[in-house]
Amino acid sequence: MILTRSFLKTGWLMVVGCTALVALSFADAQTPPTVLRVSSPAVPDDWHAKMWTVMKDELAKTAPKQFDVQINLNASLFKQGAEAAAMARGNLELTTLSAQDIAKIVPEYSIFTAGYIIRDPAHLTKVHSGAIGAEMAMRASDKMDITILAPLYLGTRQVNLREVKSVRTPADLKGVKLRMPGSKEWLFLGEALGATPTPLAFGEVYLGLKTGTIDGQDNPLSTVKSAKFYEVTKEVVLTNHLVDGLFIAISNKAWKTMSAQTQAKVKAAAIKAAKYNDENRIKDEAELVAFMKSQGLVVITPDVAAFRRAVQTAYSQSEMSQTWPKGMLDRINAVK
């Protein structure tokens, strides 16, 4: 048989092409998925713990085999407040950061730690998903080497006490050891409410309430339920003092290794997880006052106007407000 030069050339190209495809397939099979370690202080029953599974499952669908998302709850990987430093060291890829966490390094964020600034969950999402959020997130990226992927609603914070005190005004909280996370922003808020702020890690709050190390704590009612604080408290005071949010954040070290297409998938997965959290948390909150009463807790509606005046006066007279970007408060208030 006589083989033409054309046939030989074509056959050779086919062999080379097949070999290349096999090599690429083998290389893909050998490329390990990118590890994304998640650290959260949330307890498993809380929505902002469950949302990480939503994000993980979404990435499994949109970016199959690209990521190994490792979810660590109950502050089992890093203690609450230590996540930002871990991300800077390259020991952590994903977490949720509070405005208080960020304000330690980016003082401008303290505006979001102030009581009675954000009006409701919808306002929180609009502020942080728009121009204000983008501008502030850039400051966080520059100073903390993180990228904020999505805001999420943690809940509206209320005061929760181990003994019934029938609190009506800030004066009724005088001398009350109110647990707050251990940053100056949180402690300032506790003091502005009229209490004696006492720093304590989240994982120690239940025992602290049970033993009397602290007299109370402030958290959204959804957290009071999921962490079972209702078992060791007797009163809820509906101060509504902080519409609280968190930010899903990724380290820039991990973020900058991704292509723009992959970044878009990760961001979309984070937004989907945040939406899952928000929808379920808002639904829960509508039913939580009745739940607290069913557990035997006294639920008090105080003079919220008196609390608002006291808190806003404290902030307006503080050095903290001097770090707020000029005109930012008016811009936040203008978001509808």
C-alpha positions as CSV (number, residue, x, y, z in Angstrom):
1,M,0.0,0.0,0.0
2,I,1.2,3.4,-0.9
3,L,0.5,6.2,1.6
4,T,0.3,9.7,0.3
5,R,2.2,12.5,1.9
6,S,-1.1,14.2,2.6
7,F,-2.5,11.2,4.4
8,L,0.6,10.8,6.5
9,K,0.5,14.4,7.5
10,T,-3.1,14.2,8.5
11,G,-2.6,11.0,10.5
12,W,0.4,12.6,12.3
13,L,-1.7,15.6,13.2
14,M,-4.5,13.4,14.6
15,V,-2.0,11.5,16.7
16,V,-0.5,14.7,18.0
17,G,-3.9,16.2,18.7
18,C,-5.1,13.1,20.6
19,T,-1.9,13.0,22.6
20,A,-2.4,16.6,23.6
21,L,-6.0,16.0,24.7
22,V,-4.9,13.1,26.8
23,A,-2.1,15.1,28.3
24,L,-4.5,18.0,29.1
25,S,-7.1,15.6,30.6
26,F,-4.4,14.0,32.7
27,A,-3.2,17.4,33.9
28,D,-6.8,18.4,34.8
29,A,-7.2,15.2,36.7
30,Q,-4.0,15.9,38.6
31,T,-4.8,19.5,39.5
32,P,-6.1,19.5,43.1
33,P,-9.1,21.8,43.9
34,T,-8.4,25.1,45.5
35,V,-8.9,24.9,49.3
36,L,-11.2,27.6,50.7
37,R,-11.1,27.3,54.5
38,V,-14.1,28.9,56.3
39,S,-14.0,30.1,59.9
40,S,-17.1,31.2,61.7
41,P,-18.1,31.6,65.3
42,A,-21.7,30.7,64.4
43,V,-23.4,27.7,65.9
44,P,-24.7,25.1,63.4
45,D,-28.3,25.9,63.9
46,D,-27.9,29.6,62.9
47,W,-28.7,30.8,59.4
48,H,-25.3,32.4,58.9
49,A,-23.8,29.0,59.7
50,K,-26.1,27.1,57.3
51,M,-25.5,29.6,54.5
52,W,-21.9,28.4,54.1
53,T,-23.3,25.1,52.8
54,V,-25.4,27.0,50.3
55,M,-22.3,28.7,49.1
56,K,-20.4,25.4,48.9
57,D,-23.2,23.7,47.0
58,E,-23.5,26.6,44.6
59,L,-19.8,26.5,43.8
60,A,-20.0,22.7,43.3
61,K,-22.6,23.4,40.6
62,T,-21.1,26.5,38.9
63,A,-17.4,25.6,39.3
64,P,-17.3,21.8,39.6
65,K,-14.2,20.3,41.2
66,Q,-12.5,23.7,41.4
67,F,-12.9,24.2,45.1
68,D,-12.6,22.3,48.3
69,V,-14.7,24.4,50.7
70,Q,-13.9,23.4,54.3
71,I,-16.5,24.8,56.8
72,N,-15.4,25.3,60.4
73,L,-18.1,26.5,62.8
74,N,-18.2,27.2,66.6
75,A,-15.0,29.2,66.3
76,S,-13.2,25.8,66.1
77,L,-10.6,27.0,63.6
78,F,-10.1,30.6,64.8
79,K,-11.6,32.5,67.7
80,Q,-14.0,35.2,67.0
81,G,-12.1,38.4,66.2
82,A,-9.0,36.5,65.1
83,E,-10.2,35.8,61.6
84,A,-8.9,39.0,59.9
85,A,-5.4,38.5,61.2
86,A,-5.5,34.8,60.0
87,M,-6.5,36.0,56.5
88,A,-3.7,38.5,56.4
89,R,-1.2,35.7,57.3
90,G,-2.6,33.5,54.6
91,N,-4.0,30.9,57.1
92,L,-7.7,31.5,56.2
93,E,-9.6,32.2,53.0
94,L,-13.2,32.9,53.9
95,T,-15.1,34.3,56.9
96,T,-17.7,36.7,57.9
97,L,-16.5,40.0,59.4
98,S,-18.5,42.5,61.3
99,A,-18.2,46.3,60.9
100,Q,-16.6,46.2,64.3
101,D,-14.0,43.8,63.1
102,I,-13.2,46.0,60.1
103,A,-13.2,49.2,62.1
104,K,-10.3,48.0,64.2
105,I,-8.1,48.6,61.1
106,V,-10.4,50.8,59.0
107,P,-11.7,53.4,61.4
108,E,-14.2,54.8,58.9
109,Y,-16.2,51.6,59.2
110,S,-17.2,52.6,62.8
111,I,-20.1,54.5,61.3
112,F,-21.7,51.1,60.7
113,T,-21.2,50.2,64.4
114,A,-23.2,53.1,65.7
115,G,-26.7,52.5,67.0
116,Y,-29.8,53.6,65.2
117,I,-28.0,54.3,61.8
118,I,-29.2,51.5,59.6
119,R,-33.0,51.4,59.5
120,D,-33.9,47.9,58.5
121,P,-32.6,44.8,56.6
122,A,-33.5,46.3,53.2
123,H,-31.7,49.5,54.0
124,L,-28.6,47.5,55.1
125,T,-28.5,45.6,51.8
126,K,-29.0,48.7,49.6
127,V,-26.3,50.7,51.5
128,H,-23.7,48.0,51.2
129,S,-24.6,46.7,47.7
130,G,-24.5,50.2,46.2
131,A,-21.9,53.0,45.8
132,I,-21.4,53.5,49.5
133,G,-20.6,49.8,50.0
134,A,-18.2,49.7,47.0
135,E,-16.4,52.8,48.3
136,M,-16.0,51.5,51.8
137,A,-15.1,48.0,50.6
138,M,-12.2,49.5,48.6
139,R,-10.9,51.0,51.8
140,A,-11.1,47.6,53.5
141,S,-9.3,45.9,50.6
142,D,-6.5,48.5,50.7
143,K,-5.9,48.3,54.4
144,M,-6.8,44.7,55.3
145,D,-6.0,42.8,52.0
146,I,-9.5,41.4,51.8
147,T,-12.3,41.5,49.3
148,I,-15.9,41.9,50.6
149,L,-18.2,39.6,48.6
150,A,-21.6,40.3,50.0
151,P,-23.4,41.9,53.0
152,L,-25.8,39.9,55.0
153,Y,-28.4,40.6,57.7
154,L,-27.5,39.2,61.1
155,G,-30.6,40.6,62.8
156,T,-31.8,43.5,64.9
157,R,-30.0,43.4,68.2
158,Q,-32.0,43.4,71.4
159,V,-30.9,43.3,75.1
160,N,-31.3,40.0,76.8
161,L,-31.0,39.7,80.6
162,R,-30.7,36.8,83.0
163,E,-33.0,38.4,85.6
164,V,-36.2,40.4,85.1
165,K,-35.4,44.2,85.5
166,S,-38.4,45.7,83.6
167,V,-36.0,47.9,81.6
168,R,-37.7,51.0,80.2
169,T,-34.9,53.6,79.8
170,P,-31.0,53.5,79.6
171,A,-31.0,54.4,83.3
172,D,-32.5,51.0,84.1
173,L,-29.4,49.3,82.7
174,K,-27.0,51.1,85.1
175,G,-24.6,48.6,86.6
176,V,-25.8,45.8,84.4
177,K,-22.8,43.7,83.1
178,L,-23.7,43.5,79.5
179,R,-21.6,41.1,77.4
180,M,-20.2,42.6,74.3
181,P,-17.5,41.4,71.9
182,G,-14.1,42.7,72.9
183,S,-13.5,45.7,70.6
184,K,-13.8,49.3,71.5
185,E,-16.6,49.8,69.0
186,W,-18.8,47.1,70.7
187,L,-17.8,48.3,74.2
188,F,-18.7,51.9,73.3
189,L,-22.2,50.8,72.1
190,G,-22.8,48.9,75.4
191,E,-21.9,52.0,77.4
192,A,-24.0,54.2,75.2
193,L,-27.0,51.9,76.0
194,G,-26.4,52.7,79.7
195,A,-24.9,49.4,80.7
196,T,-21.5,48.3,82.0
197,P,-20.0,46.6,78.9
198,T,-18.2,43.4,79.6
199,P,-16.0,41.7,76.9
200,L,-16.5,38.0,76.5
201,A,-16.1,35.6,73.6
202,F,-19.3,34.4,72.0
203,G,-18.6,30.7,72.9
204,E,-18.4,31.7,76.6
205,V,-21.7,33.6,76.7
206,Y,-24.0,30.7,77.6
207,L,-21.9,29.7,80.6
208,G,-21.4,33.3,81.6
209,L,-25.2,33.9,81.7
210,K,-25.7,30.7,83.6
211,T,-23.1,31.4,86.3
212,G,-23.7,35.2,86.6
213,T,-20.3,36.2,85.3
214,I,-22.4,38.5,83.1
215,D,-25.9,39.9,83.7
216,G,-27.0,39.9,80.0
217,Q,-26.0,40.0,76.4
218,D,-27.1,41.7,73.2
219,N,-27.9,39.8,70.1
220,P,-30.6,39.4,67.5
221,L,-33.4,37.1,68.8
222,S,-32.5,34.5,66.1
223,T,-29.1,34.1,67.8
224,V,-30.8,34.0,71.2
225,K,-32.8,31.1,69.9
226,S,-30.1,29.2,68.0
227,A,-27.5,29.6,70.8
228,K,-30.2,28.7,73.4
229,F,-29.6,31.8,75.5
230,Y,-33.3,31.7,76.3
231,E,-32.5,28.8,78.6
232,V,-30.4,31.0,80.9
233,T,-32.2,34.4,80.6
234,K,-35.5,35.7,81.8
235,E,-36.1,39.0,80.0
236,V,-35.8,40.4,76.5
237,V,-35.8,44.2,76.0
238,L,-36.8,45.2,72.5
239,T,-34.4,48.1,72.2
240,N,-33.9,47.6,68.4
241,H,-30.6,49.4,68.9
242,L,-28.6,48.0,66.0
243,V,-29.7,46.6,62.6
244,D,-26.7,44.3,62.5
245,G,-24.9,43.0,59.5
246,L,-21.9,40.9,58.6
247,F,-19.8,40.8,55.4
248,I,-18.8,37.6,53.6
249,A,-15.1,38.3,52.9
250,I,-12.3,36.5,51.1
251,S,-8.6,37.0,51.5
252,N,-7.0,38.9,48.6
253,K,-4.3,36.3,48.5
254,A,-6.9,33.7,47.4
255,W,-9.0,36.2,45.4
256,K,-6.2,37.4,43.2
257,T,-5.2,33.9,42.1
258,M,-8.6,33.5,40.4
259,S,-9.6,34.4,36.9
260,A,-12.3,37.1,36.5
261,Q,-14.7,34.4,35.4
262,T,-14.0,32.4,38.6
263,Q,-14.2,35.5,40.8
264,A,-17.7,36.1,39.3
265,K,-18.8,32.6,40.3
266,V,-17.5,32.9,43.8
267,K,-19.1,36.3,44.3
268,A,-22.4,35.0,42.9
269,A,-22.3,32.1,45.3
270,A,-21.7,34.4,48.2
271,I,-24.6,36.6,47.2
272,K,-26.9,33.5,47.0
273,A,-25.7,32.4,50.4
274,A,-26.4,35.9,51.9
275,K,-29.8,36.0,50.3
276,Y,-30.6,32.6,51.8
277,N,-29.5,33.8,55.3
278,D,-31.5,37.1,55.0
279,E,-34.8,35.5,53.8
280,N,-34.8,32.9,56.5
281,R,-33.7,35.2,59.3
282,I,-36.3,37.8,58.5
283,K,-39.0,35.1,58.4
284,D,-37.8,33.8,61.8
285,E,-37.7,37.2,63.4
286,A,-41.5,37.6,62.8
287,E,-42.1,34.6,65.0
288,L,-39.4,35.0,67.6
289,V,-41.1,37.2,70.1
290,A,-43.9,34.6,70.5
291,F,-41.2,31.9,70.9
292,M,-39.5,33.8,73.7
293,K,-42.8,34.3,75.5
294,S,-43.5,30.6,75.1
295,Q,-40.2,29.8,76.8
296,G,-41.3,31.9,79.8
297,L,-39.3,35.1,79.1
298,V,-40.7,38.5,79.9
299,V,-40.6,40.6,76.7
300,I,-40.4,44.4,77.3
301,T,-41.0,47.2,74.8
302,P,-39.0,50.1,76.3
303,D,-38.9,53.8,75.5
304,V,-37.0,53.3,72.3
305,A,-36.9,57.1,71.7
306,A,-35.1,57.5,75.0
307,F,-32.5,54.9,74.0
308,R,-32.1,56.4,70.5
309,R,-31.5,59.9,72.0
310,A,-28.9,58.5,74.5
311,V,-27.1,56.5,71.9
312,Q,-27.0,59.1,69.2
313,T,-25.9,61.8,71.7
314,A,-23.0,59.5,72.9
315,Y,-21.8,58.9,69.3
316,S,-22.1,62.6,68.3
317,Q,-19.9,63.6,71.2
318,S,-17.3,60.8,70.7
319,E,-14.0,60.8,68.9
320,M,-15.3,57.9,66.9
321,S,-17.6,60.0,64.8
322,Q,-14.6,62.1,63.8
323,T,-13.3,59.2,61.8
324,W,-16.5,59.0,59.7
325,P,-16.0,60.1,56.1
326,K,-17.3,63.6,55.5
327,G,-21.0,63.5,54.4
328,M,-21.3,59.7,54.8
329,L,-24.0,59.9,57.4
330,D,-26.1,62.0,55.2
331,R,-25.5,59.7,52.2
332,I,-26.5,56.7,54.3
333,N,-29.7,58.5,55.4
334,A,-30.5,59.4,51.8
335,V,-30.5,55.7,50.7
336,K,-34.2,54.7,50.3
